Amino acid sequence: MKKRKMMKMLKTTKNITVTGHSVIDDTNAVYFRADINPDGESQIRQSIQDQSLYDANKQECRQDFTNFTKEVYEIEDQKHEE
């Protein structure tokens, strides 16, 4: 049986990562993260860092997430214009 030659090469990609925090009284209530790949596909996530602080300030935290998402959309749109 003949051994097959393996081709090896490095493949890299350039992604954009955007992070943010919803901060209440100098404490992080929620952490936001978005990853945008070169094809313009993105993932947007949030992670509650302080549940009781989040519960007491849901309106503000949700508004921060909305604002964060809008910023991510702007970056996505810039990528499509390039």
C-alpha positions as CSV (number, residue, x, y, z in Angstrom):
1,M,0.0,0.0,0.0
2,K,1.3,3.4,-1.0
3,K,1.6,6.1,1.6
4,R,-0.3,9.2,0.7
5,K,1.6,12.5,1.0
6,M,-0.1,14.9,3.5
7,M,-0.2,18.5,2.5
8,K,0.1,20.8,5.5
9,M,-0.6,24.5,5.5
10,L,-1.6,27.1,7.9
11,K,-5.0,28.7,7.4
12,T,-5.9,31.9,9.3
13,T,-8.9,34.1,9.4
14,K,-9.4,37.6,10.7
15,N,-12.4,38.0,12.9
16,I,-13.7,41.1,14.7
17,T,-14.6,40.8,18.4
18,V,-16.7,43.5,20.1
19,T,-17.3,43.5,23.8
20,G,-19.3,45.6,26.2
21,H,-20.7,45.7,29.7
22,S,-23.9,47.0,31.3
23,V,-22.5,48.7,34.4
24,I,-24.7,49.7,37.3
25,D,-23.1,51.6,40.2
26,D,-19.6,50.6,39.0
27,T,-20.5,46.9,39.0
28,N,-20.8,44.8,35.8
29,A,-24.3,43.5,35.6
30,V,-24.1,42.0,32.1
31,Y,-21.2,41.2,29.7
32,F,-21.9,41.4,25.9
33,R,-19.7,39.8,23.2
34,A,-20.1,39.7,19.4
35,D,-17.8,37.9,17.0
36,I,-18.0,38.8,13.3
37,N,-16.2,36.6,10.8
38,P,-14.9,37.7,7.4
39,D,-18.1,36.5,5.6
40,G,-20.1,39.0,7.8
41,E,-21.7,36.2,9.9
42,S,-22.0,37.1,13.5
43,Q,-22.8,35.7,16.9
44,I,-24.0,38.0,19.6
45,R,-24.1,36.8,23.2
46,Q,-24.8,38.2,26.7
47,S,-23.8,36.8,30.0
48,I,-25.4,38.0,33.2
49,Q,-22.6,38.7,35.7
50,D,-24.7,39.8,38.7
51,Q,-28.2,38.3,38.7
52,S,-29.7,40.4,41.5
53,L,-28.3,43.6,40.0
54,Y,-29.7,42.6,36.6
55,D,-33.1,41.7,38.0
56,A,-33.3,45.2,39.7
57,N,-32.2,47.0,36.5
58,K,-33.6,44.9,33.7
59,Q,-34.9,47.8,31.7
60,E,-31.4,49.5,31.6
61,C,-29.6,46.2,30.9
62,R,-31.9,45.3,28.1
63,Q,-31.5,48.8,26.6
64,D,-27.7,48.4,26.8
65,F,-28.1,45.1,24.9
66,T,-30.2,46.8,22.3
67,N,-27.6,49.6,21.9
68,F,-24.8,47.0,21.8
69,T,-26.6,45.1,19.1
70,K,-27.1,48.2,17.0
71,E,-23.3,48.9,17.2
72,V,-22.6,45.4,16.0
73,Y,-25.0,45.9,13.1
74,E,-23.2,49.0,12.1
75,I,-19.9,47.1,12.0
76,E,-21.5,44.4,9.9
77,D,-22.9,46.9,7.5
78,Q,-19.4,48.6,7.2
79,K,-18.0,45.1,6.4
80,H,-20.5,44.7,3.5
81,E,-19.6,48.1,2.1
82,E,-15.9,47.3,1.9
